[in-house]
Amino acid sequence: MNNQTLWSGRFEKNVDKSTLKFTSSLDVDKKLLFYDVMGSLAHVRMLKKCKIIHEEDADKIIEGLKKIDADIKSGKFVLNESLEDIHTNVEFALTELIGPVGGKLHTGRSRNDQVATDFKMYLRDSVLEIISLINVLIDTLIAIAKNNTCAIMPGFTHMQHAQPVTVAQHMLAYVFKFGRDALRFFDAFKRMNECPLGVAALAGTVYPIDRNMTAKSLGFEKPTSNSMDSVSDRDFVAELAFCAAMVANHMSNMAEELVLWSSQEFGFIEMNDKYTTGSSIMPQKKNPDIAELIRGKTGSVTGNLVSLLMMTKGLPLSYNRDLQEDKAPMMASLDTVSGCLKMIRPIISTMKFNTETMRTGSSSGFINATDLADYLVTHGLPFRYAHEIVGKLVRYCIENNKKLEDLSIKEFSKFSPQIGEDVYSAISIEKCVEKRKSYGGTSSQSVDMQISQATTDCNERKRFVTTESNKIKKCWQDLVQ
């Protein structure tokens, strides 16, 4: 073959080296090497069963592919950098091992359906790993919540003191954010778990293949339904890129708070030395660089999503070479998210909460003002009137450098006769927290319910990952027997 391509028969002249270099995807799709061999094993076993190629030829191909698989696992398989992609590498290596009969492997398939199948298999494993890492992070956050159900801190809106909450409630907010992230990956996994193998270039094949067999052999739920959609579809890539961007965003939100909380102005936490760095000029510095890097890396993950959407927005049916460019941004996003998940968990699991500082912070900013308004409502005032009265009380406190709980009954009565001695109990910070027993609220009773629900959800996702991982591993074992 001229310049070692799979398609040189049509051409009179050899392709220029610059063309091969520009069109090569080997630097990226080499990550698909194992999956390409597994897909080829499933395909040839199907060709054998359907009597599309001779049994002896099929057995030679199977043994050759098993040898390539063994070489990959032992590190002996060497990529030929002059070949344009991983599929060509596998087919040429097979032909070198068993001779021209290796060329029969490509019967009834195209690189179009081959690469879509390989990439889906790669992404399935990546998704299961990401869900597992999210589950580990959630377990860590739940453990922190359990240990801090009574640790009161200020809750914020607009970065202003709003109402008192607990550290547990704050951590659980991220538990449910990351839980949704895991569910998005879970749903994307189910949607993409359909096998394109056998739709060939775009229109199907004339050979009497069994696509259900290959789909089952590779651990897919079923084969894809439409051949043109199968080779042109990259919805699963864009969807996973969005899932990655969302979990990265949530980690960035958390990282931002960790940076703020570790500052002298907040003093809410102290990060472990293992996950901070120093300054080359200022010896006193202890910088939250890991959290800052997590925050910074989110930009590239979001950018990759935009790249993928732009790449696919104007493509006509069916396959176009533009789609070769889907792998690098998708792989980069998953690698980045995986790395960030592996780093943010030990940061939060080893940081120390300065609970006294948090409690002191909860005493400032009139954080119990809403509870005073609610107190007035329970004494017969419409909320809007109560809101106005408390607003005036707050202004009075600011002018006199006092807190609401510092005011005497005489001072309170100037603004509302409904306020009695029981007001002090109603606006104590601890009571403000414990009174919020509504579903999802910050009371210890509600927090316990949240912890229970989050634990159940996380355990369900763990079972899913275990089940799917074991099913896929069994497929690989059966294919190389």
Secondary structure, 3 states (H helix, E strand, C coil): CHHHCCCHHHCCCCCCHHHHHHHCCHHHHHHHHHHHHHHHHHHHHHHHHCCCCCHHHHHHHHHHHHHHHHHHHHCCCCCCCCCCCHHHHHHHHHHHHHCHHHHHHHCCCCHHHHHHHHHHHHHHHHHHHHHHHHHHHHHHHHHHHHHCCCCEEEEEECCEEEEEEEHHHHHHHHHHHHHHHHHHHHHHHHHHCEECCCCCCCCCCCCCCCHHHHHHHCCCCEECCCHHHHHHCCHHHHHHHHHHHHHHHHHHHHHHHHHHHCCCCCCCEECCHHHCECCCCCCCCCECHHHHHHHHHHHHHHHHHHHHHHHHCCCCCCCCHHHHHHHHHHHHHHHHHHHHHHHHHHHHHHCEECHHHHHHHCCCCCCCHHHHHHHHHHCCCCHHHHHHHHHHHHHHHHHHCCCHHHCCHHHHHCCCCCCCCCHHHHCCHHHHHHCCCCCCCCCHHHHHHHHHHHHHHHHHHHHHHHHHHHHHHHHHHHHCC
